[in-house]
């Protein structure tokens, strides 16, 4: 139990702020391109309370942590926040601007992974050991944000990767492609259950481990 509580403490901030900044970034870039919907809803904020989804931000990460501890071995740890409202029709050039709005979320996770990596480097230079709490949190921050980035770049609508593909396709193909959206999350669940999603995300986990190896 103590080990589980410590793991929750280590992952809480990386998961919470990884998801929060991801959503806020979508809203901020949408506002830049002409859609103030998220701003008017108070969602361009770094206050996690504004973005928390009880299931995606709390229950799912906790269940995954419990499963990892009970079953042993590694596992994927991710979650989601309440989606930031974006009115695509209010963007100045909706199809083109969708690319930048969608990219903003994964880009924010890459940025946070770099920040956590720099923090890990500073801790290592002060002589901190791998078992220290803040070192473990920095490692978790790198891994969580790389996973969130990779997961959201899977090219299935309504994930960010699906929005990016939609914006890049010719108009007719894009609208045909968008018909997948009602089934997108179901497909992601199937990929997770069958282990295909793990195979897709494994290189990003390996990258995170390499970064940790460079600094410790």
C-alpha positions in Angstrom: 0.0 0.0 0.0 2.8 2.4 0.9 4.4 1.7 -2.5 1.1 2.4 -4.3 0.6 5.7 -2.4 4.2 6.8 -3.3 3.6 5.9 -6.9 0.4 8.0 -7.0 2.3 10.9 -5.4 5.0 10.6 -8.0 2.6 10.5 -11.0 -0.1 12.9 -9.8 1.5 16.2 -10.9 2.9 15.0 -14.2 -0.4 13.5 -15.2 -2.5 16.4 -14.0 -0.4 19.1 -15.6 0.3 17.1 -18.7 -3.4 16.8 -19.4 -4.2 20.4 -18.3 -1.6 22.2 -20.4 -2.5 20.0 -23.4 -6.1 21.2 -23.3 -5.2 24.8 -22.5 -2.8 24.8 -25.5 -5.7 23.8 -27.8 -7.8 26.7 -26.6 -5.0 29.2 -26.7 -4.1 28.4 -30.4 -7.8 28.3 -31.4 -8.2 31.8 -30.0 -5.1 32.9 -32.0 -6.8 31.7 -35.1 -10.1 33.4 -34.4 -12.2 31.1 -32.2 -12.7 32.5 -28.7 -15.0 29.7 -27.5 -12.5 28.2 -25.1 -11.5 31.6 -23.8 -15.1 32.6 -23.2 -15.7 29.3 -21.3 -12.7 30.0 -19.1 -10.7 27.0 -20.4 -7.5 28.8 -21.4 -6.2 28.3 -17.9 -3.5 26.4 -16.1 -5.9 25.8 -13.2 -6.3 22.0 -13.3 -9.8 22.2 -11.7 -11.1 23.8 -14.9 -10.0 20.8 -17.0 -10.5 17.8 -14.7 -12.7 15.0 -16.0 -13.6 12.7 -13.1 -13.2 9.6 -15.2 -10.3 10.4 -17.5 -8.2 12.5 -15.2 -8.7 10.6 -11.9 -10.4 7.2 -12.3 -8.6 5.8 -15.4 -5.0 6.7 -14.3 -5.7 5.3 -10.8 -7.1 2.1 -12.3 -4.1 1.7 -14.6 -1.8 2.3 -11.6 -3.6 -0.3 -9.5 -3.5 -2.8 -12.4 0.3 -2.3 -12.9 0.9 -2.8 -9.1 -1.3 -5.8 -8.8 -0.3 -7.6 -12.0 3.3 -6.5 -11.9 5.4 -5.4 -14.8 5.1 -2.3 -16.9 2.0 -0.7 -18.3 0.6 2.4 -20.0 -0.4 5.3 -17.8 -2.5 8.0 -19.5 -5.7 9.8 -19.1 -7.7 12.7 -20.5 -9.3 16.0 -19.5 -12.5 17.6 -20.5 -12.0 18.5 -24.2 -11.6 22.2 -24.7 -14.5 23.5 -26.8 -13.5 24.5 -30.3 -15.9 25.9 -32.8 -14.1 25.0 -36.0 -16.4 27.2 -38.1 -15.2 30.3 -36.2 -11.6 29.7 -37.2 -10.5 32.1 -40.0 -9.6 29.2 -42.3 -11.1 26.2 -40.6 -9.5 23.3 -42.4 -6.0 24.8 -42.4 -6.2 26.2 -38.9 -7.4 22.9 -37.5 -3.8 21.6 -38.1 -2.3 24.1 -35.7 -5.0 23.8 -33.1 -4.6 20.0 -33.1 -0.8 20.2 -33.0 -0.8 22.5 -30.0 -1.8 19.7 -27.6 1.0 17.2 -28.5 3.5 20.1 -28.8 2.7 21.1 -25.3 3.4 17.6 -24.1 6.7 17.6 -25.9 7.6 20.9 -24.3 6.8 19.5 -20.8 8.8 16.4 -21.5 11.8 18.7 -22.2 11.2 20.7 -19.1 11.0 17.6 -16.9 14.2 16.3 -18.6 16.0 19.6 -17.8 14.8 19.3 -14.2 16.1 15.8 -14.1 19.5 17.1 -15.4 19.6 19.7 -12.7 18.8 17.2 -10.0 21.5 14.8 -11.3 24.0 17.6 -11.1 23.2 18.3 -7.5 23.9 14.6 -6.7 20.3 13.4 -6.4 19.9 9.6 -6.8 17.5 7.7 -8.9 15.4 6.7 -5.9 14.8 10.2 -4.7 11.2 11.5 -4.9 11.8 14.5 -7.2 14.0 12.4 -9.5 11.2 9.8 -9.8 8.7 12.6 -10.5 10.9 14.0 -13.2 11.2 10.5 -14.8 7.4 10.1 -14.6 7.0 13.6 -16.2 9.1 12.6 -19.1 7.4 9.3 -19.7 3.8 10.6 -19.1 4.2 13.5 -21.5 5.8 11.4 -24.3 3.0 8.9 -24.0 0.3 11.6 -24.1 2.0 13.1 -27.1 2.3 9.8 -28.9 -1.2 8.7 -28.0 -2.8 11.9 -29.2 -0.9 11.7 -32.5 -2.4 8.4 -33.4 -4.1 9.2 -36.7 -7.7 8.5 -35.7 -10.4 11.2 -35.2 -11.3 12.6 -32.7 -7.7 12.3 -31.5 -5.4 15.2 -32.5 -3.6 13.0 -35.0 -6.9 12.5 -36.8 -7.5 16.2 -36.9 -4.1 16.7 -38.4 -4.7 14.1 -41.1 -8.1 15.7 -41.9 -6.5 19.1 -42.3 -3.8 17.7 -44.7 -6.1 15.6 -46.9 -7.9 17.1 -50.0 -11.4 18.2 -49.1 -13.3 15.2 -50.5 -11.0 12.7 -48.9 -11.0 14.6 -45.6 -14.7 14.5 -45.2 -14.8 10.8 -46.1 -12.0 10.2 -43.5 -14.0 12.2 -40.9 -16.7 9.5 -41.0 -14.5 7.4 -38.8 -14.9 9.7 -35.9 -17.9 8.1 -34.2 -15.8 4.9 -34.0 -12.4 6.4 -33.2 -12.3 5.9 -29.5 -13.7 2.3 -29.8 -10.9 1.6 -32.3 -8.4 3.0 -29.7 -9.8 0.7 -27.0 -9.5 -2.3 -29.4 -5.9 -1.4 -30.2 -5.2 -1.2 -26.4 -6.8 -4.5 -25.6 -5.1 -6.3 -28.5 -1.7 -4.8 -27.6 -1.3 -3.0 -30.8 -1.4 0.4 -29.1 1.5 -0.7 -26.8 3.5 -1.6 -29.9 2.8 1.9 -31.3 3.8 3.7 -28.1 6.7 1.5 -27.1 9.3 3.5 -29.1 8.3 6.7 -27.2 8.7 4.8 -23.9 12.1 3.7 -25.0 13.0 7.3 -25.9 12.0 8.4 -22.4 14.2 5.6 -20.9 17.1 6.8 -23.1 16.7 10.4 -21.9 16.7 9.2 -18.3 19.8 7.1 -19.0 21.6 10.2 -20.4 21.0 12.3 -17.3 21.5 9.7 -14.5 
